[in-house]
């Protein structure tokens, strides 16, 4: 009797194993596909993450590109202002002064412009967000040791973004006289980011950047490299 029960149990066990094998054989491809799908998802996630890291800082201009741009801007200035006898350059503190100095040196040494006048203008107290900052803004140095009355003024900055810095400069410059004419020169023009109707007369490069992106200009004097980057904020 015990042997008969044992044989029945064995038979049931074999039948159960056979059914399990059939189920596993049927389900296994689906399990394999799910694992494969999850693996692909993980791979895509890390590829996108790596791609974002690569795109977090994209170089728009290298040192050679900037050198070419500076020569082009210098030639455009010479074309419009000839010997600069009635023209002065004004670099905006803090970042526009590096571009202004580069252009001034290029005009003097390469294109032999004599008596070129270069000034530095701080716009801190003329900014419309001066009293809106949680921490007080630190003022820079203004150095304009010449008259701008009835002069042609070229305001120089590195990046034209909202136009608010230029508006502040237009207000600040009136404290030093009434210019005959004012022009704007920028290295980078972010054309889709303007808050005010201000456009440059001279631009090195036009960049289409969204608000989540930042244009960073580096100089040999500050970052040991002349370059322009587009960064994710």
Backbone as a chain_set.jsonl record, in Angstrom:
{"seq": "XXXXXXXXXXXXXXXXXXXXXXXXXXXXXXXXXXXXXXXXXXXXXXXXXXXXXXXXXXXXXXXXXXXXXXXXXXXXXXXXXXXXXXXXXXXXXXXXXXXXXXXXXXXXXXXXXXXXXXXXXXXXXXXXXXXXXXXXXXXXXXXXXXXXXXXXXXXXXXXXXXXXXXXXXXXXXXXXXXXXXXXXXXXXXXXXXXXXXXXXXXXXXXXXXXXXXXXXXXXXXXXXXXXXXXXXX", "coords": {"N": [[0.841, -1.211, 0.0], [1.933, 1.187, 0.78], [3.895, 1.456, -1.145], [2.365, 1.79, -3.398], [1.157, 4.305, -2.885], [3.435, 5.84, -2.826], [4.349, 5.591, -5.453], [2.268, 6.872, -6.742], [2.594, 9.466, -5.785], [5.066, 10.065, -6.834], [4.429, 10.002, -9.514], [2.61, 12.145, -9.63], [4.373, 14.178, -8.956], [6.121, 14.085, -11.112], [4.385, 14.801, -13.154], [3.795, 17.394, -12.294], [6.316, 18.576, -12.464], [6.674, 18.357, -15.203], [4.641, 20.066, -16.113], [5.532, 22.459, -14.978], [7.905, 22.794, -16.391], [6.901, 23.197, -18.951], [5.554, 25.589, -18.518], [7.659, 27.266, -17.786], [9.141, 27.091, -20.119], [7.421, 28.39, -21.81], [7.137, 30.939, -20.619], [9.714, 31.892, -20.28], [10.944, 33.205, -22.613], [9.558, 35.639, -22.528], [10.32, 36.678, -20.059], [13.024, 36.944, -20.554], [12.934, 38.876, -22.551], [11.885, 41.04, -21.103], [13.96, 41.502, -19.267], [15.93, 42.172, -21.098], [14.798, 44.472, -22.224], [14.754, 46.153, -19.949], [17.488, 46.364, -19.566], [18.215, 47.74, -21.887], [16.867, 50.147, -21.422], [18.271, 51.097, -19.167], [20.79, 51.403, -20.313], [20.258, 53.385, -22.259], [19.534, 55.479, -20.569], [21.978, 56.052, -19.215], [23.531, 56.73, -21.402], [22.244, 59.065, -22.305], [22.644, 60.651, -20.055], [25.433, 60.841, -20.052], [25.712, 62.143, -22.484], [24.507, 64.609, -21.896], [26.337, 65.552, -20.068], [28.521, 65.914, -21.71], [27.504, 67.873, -23.388], [27.174, 69.916, -21.642], [29.02, 71.887, -21.579], [29.84, 73.535, -24.234], [32.118, 74.411, -26.699], [32.18, 77.371, -28.448], [33.798, 79.252, -29.739], [37.264, 79.197, -30.377], [40.678, 80.14, -29.502], [41.902, 80.915, -31.905], [39.707, 81.476, -33.518], [38.661, 83.673, -32.123], [40.719, 85.5, -32.448], [40.556, 85.996, -35.21], [37.993, 87.129, -35.307], [38.402, 89.457, -33.775], [40.164, 90.914, -35.415], [38.494, 91.358, -37.587], [36.478, 92.959, -36.405], [38.051, 95.147, -35.677], [38.794, 96.121, -38.185], [36.284, 96.862, -39.175], [35.678, 98.94, -37.432], [37.684, 100.775, -38.126], [36.945, 101.3, -40.732], [34.622, 102.778, -40.345], [35.394, 104.833, -38.625], [37.817, 105.832, -39.317], [40.688, 107.522, -38.554], [40.185, 107.711, -35.881], [40.158, 110.174, -34.647], [38.071, 111.647, -33.697], [36.761, 109.882, -32.099], [36.057, 107.737, -29.356], [36.746, 104.878, -27.304], [34.855, 102.912, -25.083], [35.019, 100.683, -22.56], [32.939, 98.385, -20.867], [32.741, 97.805, -17.417], [32.425, 94.695, -15.58], [33.409, 92.827, -17.437], [33.597, 93.675, -20.072], [35.922, 95.084, -20.404], [38.152, 93.593, -21.055], [37.803, 92.795, -23.71], [37.738, 95.365, -24.81], [40.337, 96.309, -24.249], [41.847, 94.482, -25.743], [41.02, 95.085, -28.365], [41.83, 97.77, -28.518], [44.639, 97.549, -28.265], [45.144, 96.06, -30.548], [44.342, 97.83, -32.585], [46.191, 99.871, -32.2], [48.783, 98.656, -32.389], [48.783, 96.85, -34.597], [47.295, 98.085, -36.632], [48.179, 100.624, -36.497], [46.972, 102.92, -35.299], [47.046, 106.057, -33.985], [47.064, 107.891, -30.908], [44.739, 106.871, -29.786], [41.879, 106.811, -27.773], [40.894, 105.257, -24.798], [38.507, 104.304, -22.471], [37.213, 103.208, -19.249], [34.172, 102.109, -17.956], [32.077, 102.013, -15.165], [28.977, 100.614, -14.324], [27.472, 100.035, -12.143], [25.819, 101.479, -10.226], [23.857, 102.359, -11.847], [22.304, 100.36, -12.745], [19.169, 98.687, -13.222], [18.504, 96.754, -11.435], [19.83, 97.261, -9.149], [19.028, 97.793, -6.462], [17.615, 95.535, -5.961], [18.946, 93.26, -5.428], [19.852, 90.69, -3.101], [22.318, 90.635, -1.874], [24.65, 93.306, -1.628], [25.839, 94.963, -4.583], [29.161, 95.027, -5.811], [31.033, 97.818, -6.605], [32.915, 98.731, -9.518], [35.9, 100.168, -11.014], [35.783, 103.345, -12.542], [37.252, 104.81, -15.305], [37.76, 107.449, -17.058], [39.491, 109.622, -18.563], [39.224, 111.772, -20.302], [37.449, 114.083, -22.432], [34.115, 113.532, -23.523], [32.329, 115.028, -24.803], [30.546, 115.883, -27.635], [31.823, 113.829, -28.981], [32.315, 110.791, -30.856], [31.21, 107.825, -29.562], [32.11, 104.528, -28.789], [30.687, 101.932, -27.27], [31.758, 99.088, -25.522], [31.266, 95.675, -24.922], [31.322, 92.265, -23.656], [29.237, 90.284, -23.967], [26.039, 90.627, -25.336], [23.065, 90.485, -23.838], [20.257, 90.733, -22.255], [20.122, 93.446, -22.68], [19.989, 95.281, -20.694], [22.306, 96.076, -19.317], [23.554, 97.653, -21.221], [21.661, 99.669, -21.47], [21.938, 100.819, -18.931], [24.548, 101.736, -19.22], [24.213, 103.697, -21.184], [22.833, 105.589, -19.744], [24.704, 106.17, -17.72], [26.851, 107.227, -19.163], [26.085, 109.774, -19.816], [26.789, 111.354, -17.727], [29.304, 112.233, -18.229], [29.328, 113.921, -20.299], [27.886, 115.05, -23.441], [27.623, 112.973, -25.986], [28.309, 112.973, -29.547], [27.492, 110.812, -31.018], [26.574, 107.416, -30.371], [27.714, 104.123, -30.419], [27.464, 100.511, -30.389], [29.451, 97.758, -29.563], [29.898, 94.311, -29.502], [31.195, 91.119, -28.485], [29.745, 88.712, -28.456], [26.451, 88.199, -29.508], [23.464, 87.547, -28.166], [20.709, 86.877, -29.638], [18.031, 86.154, -29.149], [17.315, 86.857, -26.593], [16.646, 89.334, -25.678], [15.49, 92.007, -23.623], [15.062, 94.624, -23.963], [14.755, 97.092, -26.602], [17.451, 96.987, -28.024], [20.223, 96.887, -30.116], [23.327, 95.656, -31.465], [25.908, 97.575, -33.135], [28.206, 96.5, -34.066], [29.139, 93.165, -34.173], [30.699, 90.21, -33.004], [30.02, 87.493, -33.082], [26.944, 85.874, -33.629], [24.683, 84.316, -31.494], [22.349, 81.776, -30.95], [20.747, 81.163, -28.196], [18.997, 79.555, -25.557], [17.151, 80.479, -22.564], [17.984, 78.817, -20.493], [20.591, 78.404, -20.978], [23.974, 79.523, -20.777], [26.238, 81.958, -21.881], [29.649, 81.944, -21.836], [32.512, 83.853, -21.718], [35.921, 83.545, -21.914], [39.207, 84.729, -21.108], [42.686, 85.031, -21.884], [43.991, 86.478, -19.941], [42.514, 86.066, -17.623], [41.497, 83.406, -17.487], [43.446, 81.922, -18.639], [43.001, 81.211, -21.237], [41.711, 82.0, -24.397], [38.481, 81.92, -25.265], [35.068, 80.989, -26.117], [32.269, 79.743, -24.55], [29.3, 77.708, -24.461], [27.16, 77.08, -21.952], [25.21, 74.832, -19.895], [22.868, 75.928, -17.548]], "CA": [[0.0, 0.0, 0.0], [2.85, 2.33, 0.859], [4.574, 1.566, -2.445], [1.399, 2.336, -4.353], [1.059, 5.734, -2.59], [4.718, 6.444, -3.222], [4.364, 5.669, -6.92], [1.316, 7.923, -7.128], [3.229, 10.768, -5.478], [6.118, 10.272, -7.84], [3.758, 10.302, -10.775], [2.121, 13.516, -9.519], [5.539, 15.057, -8.975], [6.613, 14.132, -12.493], [3.433, 15.598, -13.919], [3.986, 18.78, -11.872], [7.573, 19.032, -13.055], [6.458, 18.515, -16.635], [3.865, 21.289, -16.29], [6.416, 23.594, -14.675], [8.83, 22.924, -17.513], [6.153, 23.789, -20.053], [5.292, 26.99, -18.161], [8.941, 27.974, -17.875], [9.496, 27.171, -21.537], [6.541, 29.386, -22.43], [7.325, 32.256, -19.994], [11.123, 32.305, -20.304], [11.239, 34.252, -23.621], [9.017, 36.924, -22.09], [11.208, 37.153, -18.981], [14.262, 37.369, -21.207], [12.643, 40.138, -23.237], [11.741, 42.08, -20.072], [15.315, 41.81, -18.801], [16.619, 42.855, -22.188], [14.199, 45.808, -22.314], [15.272, 46.918, -18.812], [18.896, 46.626, -19.832], [18.261, 48.799, -22.902], [16.466, 51.392, -20.756], [19.402, 51.541, -18.33], [21.842, 51.844, -21.223], [19.826, 54.663, -22.836], [19.603, 56.484, -19.486], [23.368, 56.469, -18.988], [24.009, 57.406, -22.61], [21.704, 60.434, -22.269], [23.318, 61.362, -18.969], [26.782, 61.132, -20.533], [25.582, 63.143, -23.543], [24.256, 65.898, -21.241], [27.598, 66.0, -19.473], [29.361, 66.409, -22.804], [26.915, 69.086, -23.928], [27.037, 70.912, -20.586], [29.931, 72.981, -21.901], [30.175, 73.426, -25.652], [32.984, 75.514, -27.138], [31.707, 78.044, -29.656], [34.944, 79.894, -30.379], [38.571, 78.974, -29.758], [41.548, 81.323, -29.53], [42.111, 81.312, -33.302], [38.458, 82.098, -33.964], [38.544, 84.987, -31.492], [41.701, 86.376, -33.102], [39.982, 86.389, -36.504], [36.87, 88.023, -35.015], [38.944, 90.738, -33.321], [40.681, 91.625, -36.587], [37.338, 91.815, -38.377], [35.865, 94.076, -35.691], [38.962, 96.288, -35.772], [38.689, 96.67, -39.548], [34.983, 97.531, -39.286], [35.794, 100.21, -36.718], [38.525, 101.672, -38.945], [36.145, 101.691, -41.9], [33.627, 103.779, -39.951], [35.941, 105.912, -37.795], [39.057, 106.291, -39.945], [41.847, 107.617, -37.668], [39.669, 107.805, -34.504], [40.467, 111.49, -34.092], [36.882, 112.147, -32.998], [36.1, 108.68, -31.578], [36.629, 107.142, -28.144], [36.253, 103.546, -26.96], [34.497, 102.783, -23.675], [34.778, 99.299, -22.161], [32.074, 98.265, -19.696], [33.178, 96.954, -16.325], [33.799, 94.222, -15.444], [33.857, 91.879, -18.464], [33.837, 94.291, -21.374], [37.225, 95.769, -20.464], [39.143, 92.713, -21.691], [37.598, 92.958, -25.154], [38.125, 96.738, -25.16], [41.805, 96.369, -24.234], [42.358, 93.72, -26.893], [40.773, 95.857, -29.583], [42.668, 98.97, -28.483], [46.016, 97.137, -28.569], [45.18, 95.649, -31.957], [44.257, 99.046, -33.404], [47.429, 100.64, -32.051], [50.004, 97.942, -32.794], [48.666, 96.215, -35.918], [46.75, 99.003, -37.623], [48.923, 101.885, -36.329], [46.104, 104.043, -34.932], [47.742, 106.844, -32.972], [46.234, 108.755, -30.062], [43.45, 106.238, -29.522], [41.432, 107.018, -26.392], [40.144, 104.135, -24.247], [38.041, 104.512, -21.107], [36.517, 102.112, -18.574], [32.966, 102.656, -17.339], [31.344, 101.165, -14.232], [27.547, 100.918, -14.419], [26.834, 99.394, -10.983], [24.773, 102.287, -9.598], [22.871, 102.731, -12.868], [21.552, 99.152, -13.09], [17.794, 98.724, -12.706], [18.36, 95.757, -10.372], [20.812, 97.603, -8.119], [18.435, 97.676, -5.128], [16.809, 94.318, -5.889], [19.81, 92.155, -5.045], [19.911, 90.411, -1.672], [23.647, 91.084, -1.445], [25.001, 94.536, -2.363], [26.759, 94.828, -5.71], [30.451, 95.703, -5.617], [31.326, 98.744, -7.704], [34.24, 98.664, -10.145], [36.538, 101.468, -11.249], [35.538, 104.094, -13.78], [38.434, 105.577, -15.707], [37.555, 108.213, -18.3], [40.302, 110.829, -18.353], [39.123, 112.606, -21.502], [36.099, 114.59, -22.652], [33.343, 112.842, -24.559], [31.417, 116.011, -25.381], [30.573, 115.927, -29.109], [32.654, 112.751, -29.505], [31.665, 109.535, -31.22], [31.532, 106.855, -28.515], [31.841, 103.112, -29.059], [30.589, 101.147, -26.035], [32.241, 97.725, -25.787], [30.984, 94.66, -23.908], [31.6, 90.931, -24.194], [28.008, 89.594, -24.38], [24.777, 91.368, -25.302], [22.036, 89.533, -23.415], [18.939, 91.371, -22.155], [20.226, 94.84, -23.086], [19.88, 96.143, -19.521], [23.625, 96.651, -19.017], [23.778, 98.714, -22.199], [20.782, 100.774, -21.074], [22.594, 101.464, -17.79], [25.721, 102.446, -19.741], [23.746, 104.903, -21.878], [22.514, 106.565, -18.7], [25.929, 106.549, -17.017], [27.749, 107.999, -20.024], [25.632, 111.155, -19.859], [27.454, 112.09, -16.648], [30.617, 112.666, -18.689], [29.182, 114.785, -21.462], [26.855, 114.69, -24.433], [28.306, 112.504, -27.195], [27.678, 113.204, -30.846], [26.901, 109.558, -31.482], [26.976, 106.263, -29.564], [27.587, 102.82, -31.071], [27.661, 99.371, -29.501], [30.234, 96.642, -30.1], [29.92, 93.155, -28.605], [31.796, 89.904, -29.042], [28.666, 87.735, -28.648], [25.094, 88.75, -29.509], [22.4, 86.559, -27.947], [19.645, 87.642, -30.283], [16.686, 85.791, -28.697], [17.255, 87.036, -25.139], [16.552, 90.762, -25.412], [14.383, 92.582, -22.862], [14.945, 96.012, -24.406], [15.028, 97.214, -28.042], [18.841, 97.413, -28.199], [20.942, 96.033, -31.052], [24.715, 96.092, -31.644], [26.385, 98.047, -34.438], [29.272, 95.56, -34.439], [29.05, 91.912, -33.413], [31.671, 89.199, -33.402], [29.315, 86.248, -33.406], [25.563, 85.825, -33.177], [24.425, 83.015, -30.888], [20.963, 81.483, -30.593], [20.792, 80.415, -26.943], [17.796, 79.657, -24.743], [17.398, 81.079, -21.251], [18.656, 77.857, -19.616], [21.99, 78.317, -21.388], [24.791, 80.684, -20.433], [27.41, 82.19, -22.724], [30.804, 82.282, -21.008], [33.689, 84.309, -22.458], [37.138, 83.473, -21.112], [40.343, 85.433, -21.69], [44.015, 84.594, -21.463], [44.371, 87.207, -18.731], [41.747, 85.625, -16.451], [41.3, 81.954, -17.459], [44.565, 81.315, -19.372], [42.5, 80.71, -22.517], [40.727, 82.8, -25.136], [37.456, 80.999, -25.764], [33.674, 81.269, -25.807], [31.565, 78.49, -24.268], [27.872, 77.703, -24.188], [27.008, 76.183, -20.803], [23.896, 74.617, -19.31], [22.804, 76.512, -16.201]], "C": [[0.864, 1.244, 0.0], [3.547, 2.564, -0.478], [3.655, 2.188, -3.478], [1.262, 3.845, -4.172], [2.316, 6.467, -3.043], [4.787, 6.605, -4.731], [3.422, 6.752, -7.429], [1.912, 9.305, -6.911], [4.306, 11.1, -6.5], [5.506, 10.669, -9.18], [3.233, 11.745, -10.785], [3.267, 14.522, -9.622], [6.085, 15.208, -10.389], [5.701, 14.985, -13.365], [3.587, 17.096, -13.595], [5.259, 19.375, -12.478], [7.424, 19.279, -14.546], [5.677, 19.8, -16.933], [4.717, 22.532, -16.039], [7.395, 23.844, -15.815], [8.149, 23.58, -18.706], [5.893, 25.287, -19.79], [6.558, 27.83, -18.305], [9.349, 28.16, -19.325], [8.672, 28.224, -22.252], [6.847, 30.804, -21.928], [8.737, 32.782, -20.181], [11.442, 33.356, -21.369], [10.737, 35.637, -23.215], [9.874, 37.526, -20.984], [12.508, 37.684, -19.574], [14.085, 38.708, -21.907], [12.527, 41.294, -22.237], [13.108, 42.5, -19.554], [16.092, 42.595, -19.855], [16.111, 44.285, -22.339], [14.704, 46.704, -21.182], [16.739, 47.289, -19.013], [19.066, 47.753, -20.853], [17.894, 50.139, -22.289], [17.601, 51.955, -19.913], [20.521, 52.091, -19.204], [21.513, 53.21, -21.831], [19.928, 55.777, -21.801], [21.032, 56.987, -19.299], [23.976, 57.143, -20.217], [23.523, 58.847, -22.658], [22.381, 61.265, -21.196], [24.73, 61.76, -19.389], [26.744, 62.209, -21.608], [25.335, 64.528, -22.952], [25.512, 66.445, -20.608], [28.525, 66.565, -20.541], [28.852, 67.747, -23.323], [26.808, 70.202, -22.896], [27.92, 72.119, -20.868], [30.427, 72.786, -23.338], [30.989, 74.647, -26.073], [32.467, 76.074, -28.462], [32.848, 78.663, -30.45], [36.216, 79.514, -29.638], [39.432, 80.219, -29.926], [41.787, 81.827, -30.95], [40.873, 82.014, -33.849], [38.327, 83.514, -33.405], [39.527, 85.973, -32.115], [41.168, 86.886, -34.443], [38.853, 87.39, -36.307], [37.369, 89.402, -34.604], [39.486, 91.561, -34.487], [39.531, 92.15, -37.448], [36.669, 93.013, -37.721], [36.731, 95.332, -35.783], [38.867, 96.944, -37.151], [37.356, 97.385, -39.754], [35.003, 98.886, -38.577], [36.596, 101.227, -37.522], [37.736, 102.178, -40.149], [35.172, 102.825, -41.555], [34.211, 104.994, -39.229], [37.322, 106.404, -38.255], [40.223, 106.321, -38.948], [41.457, 107.783, -36.197], [39.966, 109.156, -33.852], [39.28, 112.074, -33.32], [36.081, 111.008, -32.376], [36.822, 108.179, -30.337], [35.996, 105.775, -27.918], [35.984, 103.492, -25.459], [34.186, 101.311, -23.386], [33.958, 99.242, -20.883], [32.679, 97.316, -18.672], [32.072, 95.932, -15.997], [34.318, 93.423, -16.644], [34.172, 92.51, -19.807], [35.216, 94.898, -21.525], [38.282, 94.905, -21.147], [39.036, 92.797, -23.207], [38.045, 94.34, -25.602], [39.641, 96.873, -25.214], [42.407, 95.633, -25.422], [42.192, 94.514, -28.187], [41.659, 97.095, -29.645], [44.116, 98.629, -28.835], [46.163, 96.732, -30.028], [45.171, 96.863, -32.879], [45.561, 99.837, -33.353], [48.623, 99.937, -32.692], [49.928, 97.391, -34.214], [48.233, 97.196, -36.99], [47.242, 100.441, -37.432], [48.011, 103.103, -36.129], [46.768, 104.801, -33.776], [46.748, 107.702, -32.187], [44.868, 108.188, -29.753], [43.093, 106.387, -28.035], [40.537, 105.855, -25.96], [39.779, 104.435, -22.801], [37.326, 103.285, -20.57], [35.342, 102.688, -17.792], [32.311, 101.623, -16.428], [29.872, 101.586, -14.219], [26.763, 100.419, -13.205], [25.635, 100.177, -10.462], [23.702, 102.753, -10.59], [22.014, 101.539, -13.296], [20.159, 99.199, -12.486], [17.534, 97.668, -11.64], [19.296, 96.043, -9.207], [20.256, 97.395, -6.714], [17.585, 96.415, -4.967], [17.634, 93.101, -5.478], [19.803, 91.963, -3.534], [21.253, 90.836, -1.089], [24.026, 92.314, -2.259], [26.007, 94.268, -3.476], [28.037, 95.61, -5.435], [30.751, 96.554, -6.84], [32.753, 98.535, -8.212], [34.747, 100.085, -10.38], [36.086, 102.064, -12.578], [36.773, 104.931, -14.084], [38.179, 106.202, -17.075], [38.27, 109.552, -18.107], [40.358, 111.709, -19.612], [37.675, 113.063, -21.633], [35.4, 113.776, -23.733], [32.311, 113.772, -25.186], [31.625, 116.087, -26.883], [31.51, 114.889, -29.729], [31.767, 111.584, -29.976], [32.15, 108.469, -30.237], [31.163, 105.452, -28.979], [31.864, 102.379, -27.724], [30.906, 99.689, -26.362], [31.901, 96.812, -24.611], [31.175, 93.28, -24.519], [30.357, 90.238, -24.739], [26.822, 90.548, -24.277], [23.675, 90.358, -25.018], [20.668, 90.225, -23.395], [18.943, 92.799, -22.677], [20.192, 95.798, -21.907], [21.213, 96.788, -19.132], [23.927, 97.819, -19.963], [22.902, 99.922, -21.877], [21.391, 101.55, -19.905], [23.813, 102.268, -18.255], [25.323, 103.734, -20.45], [23.387, 106.003, -20.88], [23.783, 107.079, -18.032], [26.812, 107.464, -17.851], [27.354, 109.471, -20.085], [26.282, 112.006, -18.765], [28.79, 112.673, -17.091], [30.538, 113.533, -19.943], [28.1, 114.276, -22.397], [27.547, 114.273, -25.727], [27.562, 112.888, -28.469], [26.917, 111.97, -31.299], [27.407, 108.429, -30.579], [26.705, 104.986, -30.355], [27.882, 101.722, -30.052], [28.408, 98.259, -30.227], [30.245, 95.526, -29.066], [30.602, 91.979, -29.303], [30.713, 88.881, -29.382], [27.309, 88.435, -28.53], [24.103, 87.603, -29.354], [21.086, 87.165, -28.44], [18.241, 87.314, -29.78], [16.483, 86.035, -27.205], [17.03, 88.488, -24.74], [15.304, 91.125, -24.616], [14.092, 94.016, -23.315], [15.29, 96.096, -25.891], [16.425, 97.785, -28.312], [19.546, 96.404, -29.096], [22.376, 96.55, -31.232], [24.977, 96.624, -33.051], [27.461, 97.119, -34.99], [29.123, 94.324, -33.559], [30.095, 90.934, -33.935], [31.002, 87.929, -33.862], [27.902, 86.33, -32.848], [25.249, 84.416, -32.706], [22.943, 82.892, -30.562], [20.982, 80.58, -29.368], [19.497, 80.627, -26.178], [18.166, 80.153, -23.35], [18.133, 80.145, -20.301], [20.137, 77.715, -19.956], [22.713, 79.634, -21.097], [25.975, 80.768, -21.384], [28.545, 82.676, -21.836], [31.984, 82.64, -21.904], [34.891, 84.262, -21.517], [38.28, 84.145, -21.869], [41.652, 84.896, -21.121], [44.405, 85.234, -20.138], [43.686, 86.674, -17.475], [41.639, 84.1, -16.342], [42.404, 81.19, -18.203], [44.112, 80.705, -20.694], [41.53, 81.711, -23.111], [39.712, 81.836, -25.745], [36.077, 81.516, -25.414], [32.962, 79.926, -25.68], [30.062, 78.749, -24.129], [27.638, 76.644, -23.113], [25.535, 76.024, -20.44], [23.904, 75.181, -17.901], [22.536, 75.42, -15.162]], "O": [[0.571, 2.225, -0.684], [3.763, 3.703, -0.893], [4.074, 2.99, -4.312], [1.248, 4.592, -5.15], [2.251, 7.576, -3.574], [5.232, 7.638, -5.23], [3.714, 7.453, -8.398], [1.757, 10.2, -7.741], [4.44, 12.233, -6.96], [6.005, 11.553, -9.876], [3.373, 12.47, -11.77], [3.156, 15.561, -10.273], [6.462, 16.3, -10.813], [6.157, 15.774, -14.192], [3.52, 17.947, -14.482], [5.275, 20.517, -12.938], [7.952, 20.247, -15.093], [5.998, 20.529, -17.872], [4.641, 23.518, -16.773], [7.674, 24.994, -16.157], [8.742, 24.415, -19.389], [5.992, 26.123, -20.687], [6.544, 28.931, -18.855], [9.832, 29.221, -19.723], [9.149, 28.874, -23.182], [6.823, 31.758, -22.706], [8.941, 33.995, -20.237], [12.148, 34.319, -21.069], [11.366, 36.657, -23.497], [10.126, 38.73, -20.968], [13.024, 38.722, -19.159], [14.967, 39.566, -21.864], [13.014, 42.394, -22.496], [13.392, 43.69, -19.414], [16.81, 43.547, -19.547], [16.898, 45.206, -22.557], [15.042, 47.866, -21.408], [17.168, 48.391, -18.67], [19.939, 48.609, -20.709], [18.523, 51.154, -22.588], [17.862, 53.158, -19.942], [21.126, 53.113, -18.882], [22.376, 54.084, -21.91], [20.357, 56.887, -22.116], [21.271, 58.193, -19.232], [24.831, 58.02, -20.092], [24.282, 59.751, -23.005], [22.661, 62.446, -21.401], [25.174, 62.876, -19.119], [27.612, 63.08, -21.658], [25.884, 65.516, -23.441], [25.738, 67.655, -20.605], [29.222, 67.555, -20.319], [29.632, 68.638, -23.655], [26.4, 71.315, -23.229], [27.613, 73.236, -20.451], [31.315, 71.977, -23.604], [30.585, 75.783, -25.827], [32.335, 75.356, -29.453], [32.865, 78.605, -31.68], [36.243, 79.51, -28.407], [38.963, 81.237, -30.435], [41.867, 83.035, -31.173], [40.976, 83.018, -34.554], [37.933, 84.438, -34.117], [39.204, 87.148, -32.289], [41.313, 88.064, -34.769], [38.754, 88.377, -37.037], [36.816, 90.413, -35.04], [39.285, 92.774, -34.536], [39.599, 93.262, -37.972], [36.326, 93.98, -38.401], [36.219, 96.439, -35.945], [38.86, 98.17, -37.266], [37.305, 98.408, -40.438], [34.42, 99.858, -39.059], [36.232, 102.401, -37.59], [37.849, 103.342, -40.533], [34.93, 103.716, -42.37], [33.6, 106.062, -39.219], [37.909, 107.292, -37.636], [40.702, 105.265, -38.536], [42.332, 107.977, -35.353], [40.017, 109.254, -32.626], [39.454, 112.887, -32.412], [34.878, 111.138, -32.149], [38.051, 108.194, -30.275], [34.848, 105.544, -28.297], [36.79, 103.97, -24.66], [33.213, 100.762, -23.902], [34.242, 99.961, -19.925], [33.074, 96.194, -18.989], [30.893, 96.261, -16.121], [35.528, 93.345, -16.853], [34.93, 91.948, -20.598], [35.645, 95.199, -22.639], [39.212, 95.435, -21.754], [40.047, 92.862, -23.906], [38.663, 94.479, -26.657], [40.172, 97.491, -26.136], [43.365, 96.107, -26.035], [43.114, 94.6, -28.999], [42.182, 97.432, -30.707], [44.75, 99.341, -29.615], [47.175, 97.023, -30.665], [45.923, 96.907, -33.852], [45.983, 100.408, -34.359], [49.381, 100.548, -33.446], [50.908, 97.458, -34.956], [48.729, 97.159, -38.116], [46.786, 101.359, -38.114], [48.238, 104.167, -36.704], [47.015, 104.23, -32.713], [45.741, 108.17, -32.719], [43.931, 108.939, -29.484], [43.915, 106.118, -27.16], [39.568, 105.508, -26.636], [40.645, 104.781, -21.997], [36.885, 102.427, -21.335], [35.506, 103.654, -17.047], [32.023, 100.503, -16.85], [29.561, 102.772, -14.115], [25.533, 100.382, -13.231], [24.557, 99.612, -10.276], [22.76, 103.452, -10.217], [21.105, 101.686, -14.112], [19.977, 99.69, -11.371], [16.478, 97.67, -11.007], [19.532, 95.172, -8.371], [20.959, 96.865, -5.854], [16.91, 96.247, -3.951], [17.08, 92.034, -5.21], [19.754, 92.931, -2.775], [21.327, 91.331, 0.036], [23.753, 92.366, -3.459], [26.913, 93.448, -3.326], [27.998, 96.716, -4.895], [30.726, 96.067, -7.971], [33.665, 98.211, -7.451], [34.109, 101.064, -9.995], [36.018, 101.377, -13.598], [37.27, 105.664, -13.23], [38.362, 105.563, -18.111], [37.705, 110.494, -17.552], [41.388, 112.301, -19.935], [36.78, 112.489, -21.013], [36.011, 113.383, -24.727], [31.507, 113.341, -26.013], [32.737, 116.325, -27.354], [31.944, 115.047, -30.87], [30.626, 111.431, -29.54], [33.351, 108.24, -30.099], [30.068, 105.212, -29.487], [32.922, 102.218, -27.114], [30.4, 99.129, -27.335], [32.203, 97.125, -23.46], [31.191, 93.13, -25.74], [30.39, 89.669, -25.83], [26.627, 91.199, -23.251], [23.383, 89.489, -25.84], [19.997, 90.29, -24.425], [17.9, 93.318, -23.074], [20.35, 97.005, -22.092], [21.236, 97.928, -18.667], [24.484, 98.838, -19.553], [23.346, 101.065, -21.995], [21.366, 102.781, -19.887], [24.075, 103.355, -17.74], [26.012, 104.747, -20.333], [23.605, 107.187, -21.134], [23.925, 108.28, -17.804], [27.45, 108.372, -17.318], [28.192, 110.325, -20.374], [26.32, 113.233, -18.867], [29.353, 113.52, -16.397], [31.555, 113.838, -20.566], [27.491, 113.229, -22.177], [28.009, 115.126, -26.484], [26.349, 113.099, -28.462], [25.84, 112.067, -31.887], [28.532, 108.481, -30.084], [25.613, 104.792, -30.89], [28.469, 101.969, -28.999], [28.056, 97.87, -31.341], [30.561, 95.754, -27.898], [30.59, 91.862, -30.528], [30.744, 88.26, -30.445], [27.056, 89.168, -27.574], [23.917, 86.795, -30.263], [20.43, 87.899, -27.701], [17.332, 88.124, -29.964], [15.564, 85.47, -26.613], [17.207, 88.837, -23.573], [14.21, 90.63, -24.887], [13.007, 94.546, -23.076], [16.04, 95.259, -26.393], [16.564, 98.92, -28.769], [19.47, 95.199, -28.857], [22.609, 97.757, -31.157], [24.358, 96.19, -34.023], [27.616, 96.968, -36.202], [28.996, 94.434, -32.339], [30.342, 90.842, -35.138], [31.359, 87.356, -34.891], [27.693, 86.8, -31.729], [25.508, 83.441, -33.412], [22.353, 83.796, -29.97], [21.207, 79.375, -29.483], [18.958, 81.734, -26.148], [19.344, 80.237, -23.0], [18.83, 80.608, -19.398], [20.857, 76.978, -19.283], [22.123, 80.713, -21.165], [26.634, 79.765, -21.658], [28.42, 83.699, -21.162], [32.406, 81.842, -22.741], [34.872, 84.872, -20.448], [38.32, 84.134, -23.099], [41.694, 84.374, -20.007], [45.07, 84.609, -19.311], [44.222, 86.814, -16.375], [41.684, 83.555, -15.239], [42.318, 79.975, -18.379], [44.755, 79.792, -21.214], [40.639, 82.212, -22.426], [40.042, 81.04, -26.625], [35.92, 82.366, -24.537], [33.035, 79.082, -26.572], [29.621, 79.832, -23.744], [27.887, 75.459, -23.334], [24.724, 76.929, -20.637], [24.842, 74.942, -17.141], [22.447, 75.712, -13.969]]}, "num_chains": 1, "name": "protein.A"}
